[in-house]
């Protein structure tokens, strides 16, 4: 299991991913993360992973702030978080969770991506954890 956070707020442009600079907890070797990267590598093949993400988010302009968990660069639509921002900079909470399965003989790469059309501001101290469950 790995739990990650980031010590500073980040502005994420459309199509870009959130990075993480702090490992809060790490057990085992089924997941890997390079500091200041947005990717968690799922190292076990034919495995099921539980993935959670939560943060306070806003947008650089009034409108919609939209993030999703991505697997190998492709957003998992069931994890899309859509927040309506009435005033630029006003934070709102966003959270999602899902299960993913890695292929046999393969691994996967998980990230949190801005899938909207407006830059998203992610406040300091977001939380993402990835845990192998089967």
Secondary structure, 3 states (H helix, E strand, C coil): CEEEECCCCEEECCCCECCECEEEEECCCCEEECCCECCEEECCCCCEEEEEEEEEEEECCCEEEEEEEEECCEECHHHCEEEEECCCCCCEEEEEEEEEECCCCCCEEEEEEECCCCCEEECCCCEEEEEECC
